[in-house]
């Protein structure tokens, strides 16, 4: 159970099955997620035990739709990054280091309907996600959504991948004209889940509720270019410190 959703093991069988992707095999192992809110006793405070409360469908469905939409756009932004890398490979010398190949989990919405006549036949909504093998032991948070630097230390498992994700943010920031990039990179070393897309839309959460606008504003000052940035020819940002030093001299 996370801070906003419960997660349960599940199996998905679609008829007819798709050629590939989620549900392409019978009893495909998945994770079933559903948003919740904490229900405390009237006499208790926030530190006491609580019961899990479910949202009305009219509130539950938009929450799950937004999360699925974030996954869709994050997958697109990551593909944009790999297209940029592949173009660089085709027009320039190969990189002197391996380039990680990762992707976001496949996902979809599932609706449970009430049989018979009803004003709203939808009883509940669920977000179905591809299962990441390895469980909690394989789960790593690489970059937080409040900072452009890798969350891991140099000797930590997954640090090299965190550095690569910092590079992908630089590519996405440049390619979108400073409008958006993926954050909250987390998952395994091959499959990612639960991303956020950070943007600065004048106070509106265009993608998800985890948007941190100041992280976009501060990106150029926080981002530290690495070997990936240099290989593809991305220009280094002029940080606030370097601007102050230039003015002092």
N, C-alpha and C positions, 0 to 999 in steps of 0.2 A: 504494500500500500504506500503510495506516494503522498505528497502534500495535498493534491487536488483530485486524484483518481485512484480507484482501486484497480488492481490488475489480477487477472485470473487465468490459469491455463485453459486452453480450449482446443477444439479440433474443427476444422472447416472442410465441408464437402459440398461442392457446387455441381449442379446438374443442368446442362452439360458442363464439364470442367473447361476452363480456358486452356489454351495451348501452353501457356507458361505463366509464371507468377503465382500470386497468392491463390490457393485453392486449386492449383493445377493437378494435384494428386489427391486421392481420397484421404480423409482424416488428416489433412495438413495441420501440423502443430502450429498453433498461433497463441498470441496473448490477447485476451479480451479486456478492454479497459472501459471504465464508466466513471464519470465525475461524481463527486459526493461533497457534502458539507457536514461539518461536525455539529452534532446536537448534544448540548450539555444539559444537565439537570438544572432546574430553576434555581437551586440553592448553590450550585457549584460555580467554579471559575474556569478559566481556560486551561488550567494545569490538571484538572480532574479528568477521569475517564469519560469518554464520550461515545455516543452511538453514531452510526453512519446514517446520514440522511440523504435521500435522493431528491434531485431537482424535478420539478414538473417537466414533461416532455417539451413544452414550449421554450423552456430555458436550457434543457439538457442537449437538445439537438443542435442549436447554434454553437454551443461550446465545443462539441465534438467536430462539427463541420469546420470550425476555425482551426482546430488542431490538425485535421486532415489536410486542410488547405495549406497550412504552414509546411507540412511534409511535402506536398506537391511542389510548392515554390522553392523549397530548399533543395529538392532533387534537381529542379531546373537550374538553379544557380550553381550547384555543384557540377552539373553537366556543362554549363557555360565555362566553368573553370577548366575542365578537362578538354573541351574543344580548343580553348586558348593554348593549353599545354601541347596538344597534338599538332596544332598549327606551328608552334615554335619548333617542335621536333622536325617537322617537314621542311622548314625553311632555314634551320640553323643546326649547329652540331648537337648531337645527343647530349643529355645531361651527364655529368661525371658521377652521378649518384642515382640510385633507384628512385622512381616516382611512385608513391603508394597509390593503389587503386582501391577505393572504398565506395560505398554507396549507402543511401538511406534505406531503411526497411520499407517493404511494400505494405500498404495499409488500405483499409476500406471501411465504410460505414455499414452497419447492419441494423435494420429496424425490426422490432417485434410488433406485430399487429394483433389487435383484438378482433376475434371473429364476430360477425354479426354487425348490426347497424350501430354506429356510434358517431358523435360529432367529430371526434378525432380518433381514428382507428389505430394510431400509433401508440403502443403501450410503453415502449422504452427504446433507447438508442444505445448502440455500443460501437466502440472503435476497435477494429480488428487489426492486429499488427503481426508481421512476420516475427517469429521467435528468434532471439539472439542466443546461440548456443553458448553454454558455459555458465549461465546464470550470473549471480552477483560477482563471482570471482573473475569473470571476463569483462566486467563493466568498468569503464574508465571515463572520467570527465576530463576532457582535454583542454577546453577553453570555456571560461565562464562568460555569461552575457553582460557583465559589467566591466570587462577589461579585455583589451586586445592582445595581451600577452598570454603565452601558454600558462595554464594553471599548474603544470607539473614542473618539477625541478629536473635538472639535466640528467641526473642518475636514475630518475623514476622510469618505471616501465611505461612505454608509450610516449616518451618525451619527443622522440624524432617525429612521430606522427602529429603531435601537438604543434611542432614547428611548421610542418607542412600545412596544417589547418590555418595557422597564422598567415601563411603565404596566400592561401585561397581567399582569405578575407581581403587581402590587398588587391588581388585580381578582381574580385566582385565589387569592391568599392570603386575601383577605377572604371570598370566596364559599365557600371550603373551611374556613372557621373557623380559618385559620392552619395547616392541615394539609399543604398541598402547592401547588407552583407549578412551571411549566416553567422550565428553565434550559438553558444551552448552546445558546442560540438561534444557529443558523448555517445558511448556505446562500446563496441569491441574494436579490434584493429582491422575489421573488415566490414562490419555493419554498424550504421549509426542510427540513432533514434532521438525523438523529443528535441528537435532543434528549435531555435528561435531565429526570426529574421528581424534584424535591427534596422530601423529607418527613422527619419526625422520628419514626420508628416504634419507638423504644426499641431501636436497634441492629440492626434487621432491614431488609435491602434489599428493600422491597416491589416496587419497579418495576425498577430496574436497578442495576448494580454501580457506577455513577458517582454514587450518592447521597452528598451532603455534608450531614450532619445539622446541623452548626454553621451552615451558610448559612441554614437555616430559623430557627434560634434567633436569628441576628443580623439577620434581614431587616428588622425594624422599625427597627433602629438604622442600617442601611446604606442603605435605600431613600430616595431623594430624589424627592419628588413633582414632577411636571412639568405642563405645560398640559393634557395629556390627563386626568390625575388631577383637576385642578381643574374641568375641564369637566363630568365625570360626577359630581362632588360627593363624591369619596373624601376621607375625613378624613386629615389628615397624622398620621403617627406621632410620638409624643413620644420623641425620641432620648435616649440616655443622657447626652449633653452638656447638653441642655436641662434634664433632670431635675436634674443636678448644679448648674446655674446657679440653678434655682428653690430648691434647698435652701440654697445659699450666701446668697441674698437673704433 
